[in-house]
Amino acid sequence: MADAGSHIAAVVATSICAHCQREIPSSNIDLHSVHCARNLQKCEHCGEMVPRKLMEEHYNENHAPVNCSLCKETLRPEILDLHKSEQCTQRMVACAYCEYELPAIDIHEHQDVCGNRTEFCQTCKKYIRLREWIGHEMQCHVSSNGSEESSSARTIPEREVRPPPPVRPARAVPAAQHRRLLFTIAVTGIAVMVGSILFQKEESF
């Protein structure tokens, strides 16, 4: 039993390396400390112990600033994914009204215009702005028992083509008025011809 206890104590006995702050068996601490201080270096960015000869490679692969492929902004590599998904002004964002994708920097201006488009509501027979569609549903689209219809069954409608305004039919001209108009035109033509003939005779004298 004494031998077993001594063996366990020997295994448990450790010391902290002053250079890398790791627990090292006490029996090896001196050799480890010399080797560690000579060959390893602590990265000031992530705290990882890196072989001195690989420190430049480690920095370039993990910590060197990188350019966003969309907006060309220079960023730390650890925040690049977050930047592209939520912050980049050139990331593609879908319009809430038409689902067309535009760069994030342009989406607000587009939605201001797109949300003002009107669509025809088949329920109340009115044209409603898309930006007001959800509120319109809450106010007008209520079932007969007083409970609101399932919102999943109704979404902003596809863009509809407005029917052209009705063409007013031409007014029919009464027959008597039509004959009077033709008579007036004929008399006017005859008068012009007679006047032209008289004018030519006066010039010949």
NORRATA-V578483 format. One line per field, one symbol per residue. phi: phi as a letter, one per 20 degrees, with the letter a starting at -180 (. if undefined). A space follows every 50 residues. Layout:
phi = ???
This chain:
phi = .ffffffffffffcceffedmefcggfdfffffffffeddceffednfec ggfdfffgffedcfgceffedmfecfffdfffffecdffdfeceffddmf ecggfdfffffffffefdceeffdlcecfffdffffffededffeneffg ffeccgfffdefffffefffffegffffffffffffffffffffffffff fffff
